[in-house]
């Protein structure tokens, strides 16, 4: 098969990491794979297999004629366009309208913002939705799939859901100070991620005389929100306990340095970071949001919290610290059973064949 992935860039983010995972798995299985970057390259591009063909359109604005024609030309060289995120599907629609896209399109929807009230959402005009109904749709969670079928009027036969997966690399365990709780939160700065809760959590743990630090790893996508969180950290006098790290693109390289992961997002489809924690054998406390949380809560319910009670999160953290060794082993086994790349690629390839054939 000849598959062309379409995405804005390969900056650090969940959708972008999945592009790398799927593209690498596909080319390693013998398929012809391209990745078309509409805007810029991004640091994750270095993680692509050398056999993946990368096209950089460097689009200057939404209706950049040169970029539109280039994508139309590329589309004719492949059997399927695997388009990531709804805003990029709108761009492919414009290409289709102007030049025609003679191959099927699969929209891979990674975003959970539609599942939360009060958040800005990517709107699809009616004519784009009308076109999308003739294409194929892939949601990262069953909840998102149900939303899309209901709101876009999709044909259920052309709509699918598939959770995330990651390539798990061997990690070297680091020795940690037993009396220090080193927390890791991996999230780009967006309001849906609820990072202020993590800051409040650390503040309360310190009030209870717990020796705790928190590293927040992510990019300031919402700069106003980033400033609010930074100001909150300073105003609570936590600058020596909470560090923001914007320079990390390979989360697996730093996981061994931490005691526990936390993830307090209000809504998710994955989330991919929980797979990275599991791959690294890092126990975590996470909000009950997304397909991964639903899976984990069935097998390891002590890792998932259903509300944002600081007291309950502190209780769970204390509970997990008393049984870290056993938890690491169970988390590793759960990852292998549910989230291996081999299992994921079999499902993706089956979907590709269904669409192309």
C-alpha positions in Angstrom: 0.0 0.0 0.0 1.0 3.6 -0.6 0.0 5.8 2.3 0.4 9.6 2.7 0.0 11.1 6.1 -1.0 14.8 6.2 -0.4 17.0 9.3 0.6 20.6 10.0 3.9 19.7 11.5 5.7 17.2 13.8 5.9 19.4 16.8 5.7 17.6 20.2 2.1 16.4 20.7 0.0 13.3 20.9 -1.3 13.4 17.3 2.2 14.1 16.0 3.7 11.1 17.9 1.0 8.8 16.5 2.0 9.9 12.9 5.6 8.9 13.7 4.4 5.6 15.2 2.1 4.6 12.3 4.4 5.8 9.6 7.4 3.9 11.0 5.3 0.7 11.6 3.9 0.9 8.0 7.3 1.4 6.3 8.9 -1.3 8.4 6.1 -3.7 7.2 7.1 -3.0 3.6 4.5 -0.3 2.6 5.4 2.9 0.8 4.8 5.8 3.2 5.0 9.6 3.0 4.4 12.4 5.5 3.3 15.7 4.2 4.0 18.6 6.6 1.8 21.5 5.7 3.4 24.3 7.8 6.8 23.3 9.2 9.0 20.3 10.1 9.1 20.1 13.9 11.5 18.1 16.2 9.6 14.7 16.0 10.5 14.5 12.3 14.0 13.2 13.4 12.2 10.1 14.8 10.8 9.0 11.4 12.3 5.9 9.8 14.7 7.0 7.0 12.5 5.1 4.5 9.6 7.5 5.1 9.5 10.2 2.5 9.0 13.6 4.1 7.4 16.5 2.1 7.6 20.0 3.6 5.1 22.4 1.9 5.9 25.4 4.1 2.4 26.8 3.6 2.5 30.6 4.1 -1.2 31.1 4.6 -4.4 29.1 4.3 -4.9 29.6 0.6 -1.2 29.4 -0.5 -1.7 28.4 -4.1 1.7 26.8 -4.4 1.1 24.5 -1.3 -2.4 23.6 -2.5 -1.2 22.5 -5.9 1.8 20.6 -4.3 -0.6 18.6 -2.0 -2.9 17.8 -5.0 0.1 16.5 -6.9 1.3 14.4 -4.0 -2.1 12.9 -3.5 -2.0 11.3 -7.0 1.1 9.3 -6.0 -0.6 7.4 -3.2 -3.5 5.1 -2.5 -4.8 6.8 0.6 -4.5 10.1 2.4 -4.4 9.6 6.2 -5.2 13.1 7.4 -4.7 14.0 11.1 -6.9 16.5 12.9 -10.1 18.2 11.7 -8.5 21.5 10.7 -6.2 19.7 8.3 -9.2 17.9 6.8 -10.6 21.3 5.9 -7.4 22.0 4.1 -7.6 18.8 2.1 -11.2 19.6 1.3 -10.0 22.9 -0.3 -7.4 20.9 -2.4 -10.2 18.5 -3.4 -12.4 21.4 -4.4 -9.8 23.1 -6.5 -7.9 20.2 -8.1 -9.6 17.0 -7.1 -8.3 14.3 -4.8 -8.7 11.0 -6.7 -7.9 8.8 -3.7 -9.9 8.0 -0.5 -9.3 10.1 2.6 -9.2 8.9 6.2 -9.7 11.6 8.8 -7.9 10.6 12.1 -9.5 12.6 14.9 -7.2 12.9 17.9 -8.9 15.8 19.7 -11.1 15.7 22.7 -12.1 19.4 22.9 -15.6 18.6 21.4 -16.3 16.5 24.5 -16.0 19.4 27.0 -18.5 22.3 27.4 -17.1 25.8 27.3 -14.0 25.1 25.2 -13.4 26.5 21.7 -13.8 23.8 19.0 -12.7 23.2 15.4 -15.8 23.9 13.4 -16.5 22.1 10.1 -18.7 24.0 7.6 -21.7 22.0 6.2 -20.1 21.5 2.8 -16.9 20.0 4.5 -19.1 17.7 6.6 -21.0 16.7 3.4 -17.7 15.8 1.8 -16.5 14.0 4.9 -19.5 11.7 4.9 -18.2 10.2 1.7 -14.7 9.6 3.2 -13.7 7.6 6.2 -13.4 8.7 9.9 -11.2 7.3 12.7 -11.6 8.4 16.3 -9.1 7.8 19.1 -11.9 6.8 21.5 -15.3 5.2 21.4 -16.8 8.3 23.0 -15.4 10.6 20.3 -16.6 8.2 17.6 -20.2 8.3 19.0 -20.0 12.1 19.1 -18.8 12.3 15.4 -21.4 9.9 14.1 -24.2 11.9 15.8 -22.9 15.4 15.0 -21.6 14.9 11.5 -24.2 12.4 10.4 -21.5 9.9 9.4 -22.3 6.5 8.0 -21.3 4.1 10.9 -19.9 1.7 8.2 -17.3 4.4 7.4 -16.6 5.4 11.0 -14.2 3.6 13.2 -12.4 3.9 16.6 -8.9 2.8 17.6 -6.9 3.7 20.7 -3.3 4.8 20.6 -0.1 2.8 20.8 3.6 3.6 21.2 6.9 1.9 20.5 8.3 0.8 23.8 12.0 1.3 24.2 14.1 -0.4 27.0 14.8 2.0 29.9 17.4 2.0 32.6 16.1 2.3 36.1 17.6 5.2 38.1 18.1 5.2 41.8 15.8 7.8 43.5 15.8 9.4 46.9 13.2 7.4 48.9 11.9 10.4 50.8 11.3 12.6 47.8 8.1 12.3 45.7 9.2 13.3 42.2 6.1 13.9 40.1 6.0 14.2 36.3 3.3 15.9 34.3 3.5 15.8 30.5 1.2 18.2 28.8 1.3 21.1 26.4 -0.2 24.2 27.9 -3.9 24.2 27.0 -6.8 25.0 29.4 -8.4 21.6 28.8 -5.3 20.0 30.5 -6.2 21.5 33.9 -2.5 22.1 34.9 -3.6 24.5 37.7 -5.0 21.5 39.6 -1.5 19.9 39.6 0.0 23.1 41.0 -2.7 23.2 43.7 -2.0 19.5 44.4 1.7 20.2 45.0 0.9 23.2 47.2 -1.3 21.1 49.4 1.2 18.2 49.6 3.8 20.7 50.9 1.3 22.0 53.4 1.2 18.4 54.7 5.0 18.3 55.0 5.4 16.0 52.0 8.8 16.3 50.3 7.5 16.7 46.7 8.7 18.2 43.4 6.8 18.5 40.1 8.2 18.8 36.5 5.7 20.0 33.9 6.9 19.0 30.4 5.2 20.8 27.6 5.0 23.6 25.1 3.2 26.9 25.7 0.6 26.4 22.9 -1.8 28.7 24.8 0.6 31.5 25.8 -2.0 33.3 28.0 -2.6 30.1 29.9 1.1 29.4 30.2 1.6 32.9 31.8 -1.3 32.2 34.2 0.3 28.9 35.4 3.7 30.5 35.7 2.3 33.3 37.7 0.4 30.8 39.9 3.6 28.9 40.6 5.4 32.1 41.7 2.5 33.5 43.7 2.3 30.3 45.8 6.1 30.3 46.4 6.6 27.1 44.5 9.3 28.1 42.1 11.8 25.8 43.9 9.5 22.8 43.8 7.8 23.1 40.3 9.8 23.4 37.1 8.5 23.9 33.6 10.5 22.1 30.9 9.9 23.0 27.3 13.0 21.4 25.9 12.0 17.7 26.0 10.8 15.8 22.9 11.6 12.2 24.0 9.6 11.6 27.2 11.0 8.0 27.5 14.5 9.4 28.2 13.4 11.2 31.4 10.8 8.8 32.9 13.3 6.8 35.0 14.1 9.9 37.0 10.6 10.2 38.5 8.6 8.4 41.3 5.1 8.9 39.8 3.3 10.4 36.9 0.2 12.5 37.1 -2.3 13.5 34.4 -5.2 15.7 35.4 -6.8 16.7 32.0 -10.5 17.4 31.9 -11.0 15.5 28.7 -8.9 13.2 26.5 -9.2 10.7 23.7 -6.0 8.7 24.5 -4.1 10.1 26.3 -0.8 9.0 24.8 1.3 10.1 27.8 -0.3 7.4 29.9 1.1 4.8 27.5 4.5 6.4 27.8 4.2 6.1 31.6 3.2 2.5 31.3 5.9 1.7 28.8 8.5 3.1 31.3 7.0 1.3 34.3 6.0 4.6 35.9 3.0 4.3 38.2 0.6 7.3 37.8 -2.5 8.9 39.1 -4.8 10.1 36.3 -8.2 11.6 35.8 -11.0 9.4 34.5 -10.9 10.7 31.0 -10.2 9.0 27.7 -10.0 5.4 26.4 -6.7 4.6 28.1 -8.1 5.6 31.5 -11.2 3.5 30.9 -9.0 0.4 30.1 -6.6 1.0 33.1 -9.5 1.5 35.5 -10.8 -2.0 34.7 -7.5 -3.6 35.6 -5.7 -1.2 37.9 -8.5 1.0 39.4 -6.2 2.5 42.0 -4.5 4.5 39.3 -7.7 6.4 38.1 -9.5 9.1 40.0 -13.1 10.1 39.1 -13.0 13.7 40.4 -10.6 16.5 41.1 -10.5 16.3 44.9 -7.0 17.3 46.1 -7.4 15.1 49.2 -8.3 12.0 47.1 -5.3 12.5 44.8 -2.9 12.8 47.7 -4.5 9.7 49.2 -3.9 7.8 45.9 -0.3 9.0 45.6 0.4 7.8 49.2 -1.3 4.5 48.5 0.8 3.9 45.3 4.1 4.8 46.9 3.6 1.9 49.3 3.5 -0.7 46.5 5.6 0.7 43.7 7.5 -2.5 42.8 4.4 -4.7 42.3 2.7 -1.9 40.4 5.5 -1.5 37.9 5.4 -5.1 36.9 1.6 -5.1 36.5 1.7 -1.9 34.5 4.3 -3.4 32.2 2.2 -6.5 31.5 -0.9 -4.4 30.9 0.9 -2.3 28.3 2.1 -5.4 26.4 -1.4 -6.9 26.4 -3.3 -3.8 25.2 -1.0 -1.2 23.6 1.8 -2.9 21.7 2.6 -1.5 18.2 2.3 -4.9 16.6 -1.3 -5.2 17.8 -2.0 -1.6 16.7 -0.5 -1.9 13.2 -2.5 -5.1 12.5 -5.7 -3.1 13.1 -4.5 -0.1 11.1 -3.5 -2.2 8.1 -6.8 -4.0 8.2 -8.6 -0.6 8.1 -6.4 0.6 5.2 -7.2 -2.6 3.2 -10.9 -2.1 3.9 -10.8 1.5 2.5 -8.5 0.9 -0.5 -9.9 -2.4 -1.6 
